[in-house]
Amino acid sequence: MNRALGVWVLFFIFGSPTFAGDLSAEIVGRWLYDGFIFEGRRYAKPNPELMLYFTFDGDGSQSLYWSRKDEQGFCERRGIYQVFNTSLWQKVTWVNPKNGFSCGGDPDMQVGRETENRILIQDNELGIFMELNGRELIYLLKKVASTTEIKSPSTF
């Protein structure tokens, strides 16, 4: 799909986006993974049992936590982030030592890992743009109204 068509697909899905200076304030909160867009088509999350949350605090700290309702174990990490216009930079600073064994193979669970991705926020939905085999993939997350909806094992 060409880039111009991709932009129109995003406007259709997200509506009018929030631009530049607004994103730093808009990203603060807890976000639940809700699906993805690939090759211009929106998909629900592949595993409905997956509970994946990003939390972005106003002080520049953030966390990623995921588990599956039908399996034991979890993966959790913390880090720092900055928003530059429509770009999200993240760096992993801590990984939970109680993480499940499978977390070790996840690049997002490696201390020191840095990523930078284009983002779009609209109507309490966050799109994080990534690449999959040279094609654009957009992770979609919905803003969660209450921060009490999950508790990670490290906060017990």
KAMO-V263334 format. One record per backbone hydrogen bond with DSSP energy under -0.5 kcal/mol. NH is the residue of the N-H (numbers start at 1). CO is the residue of the C=O. Records with the same first field share a line. If there is no record, write none. Layout:
# KAMO-V263334
NH = CO / CO
This chain:
# KAMO-V263334
6 = 2
7 = 3
8 = 4
9 = 5
10 = 6
11 = 7
12 = 8
13 = 9
14 = 10
15 = 10 / 11
18 = 121
22 = 19
23 = 20
26 = 22
27 = 23
28 = 25
29 = 56
30 = 144
31 = 54
32 = 142
33 = 52
34 = 140
35 = 140
36 = 43
37 = 138
38 = 41
39 = 136
41 = 38
43 = 36
45 = 34
48 = 46
50 = 47
51 = 67
52 = 50
53 = 65
54 = 31
55 = 63
56 = 29
57 = 55 / 61
60 = 57
62 = 79
63 = 55
64 = 77
65 = 53
66 = 75
67 = 51
68 = 73
69 = 49
71 = 68
75 = 66
77 = 64
78 = 94
79 = 62
80 = 91
81 = 60
82 = 89
84 = 82 / 87
85 = 83
87 = 84
88 = 117
89 = 82 / 87
90 = 115
91 = 80
92 = 113
93 = 78
94 = 78
96 = 76
99 = 96
100 = 74
103 = 100
104 = 101
105 = 102
106 = 103
107 = 105
109 = 106
110 = 107
111 = 109
112 = 92
113 = 110
115 = 90
117 = 88
119 = 86
120 = 127
121 = 18
122 = 125
125 = 122
126 = 141
127 = 120
128 = 126 / 139
129 = 118 / 127
130 = 137
132 = 135
135 = 132
137 = 130
138 = 37
139 = 128 / 137
140 = 35
141 = 126
142 = 32
143 = 124
144 = 30
149 = 146
155 = 152
156 = 153
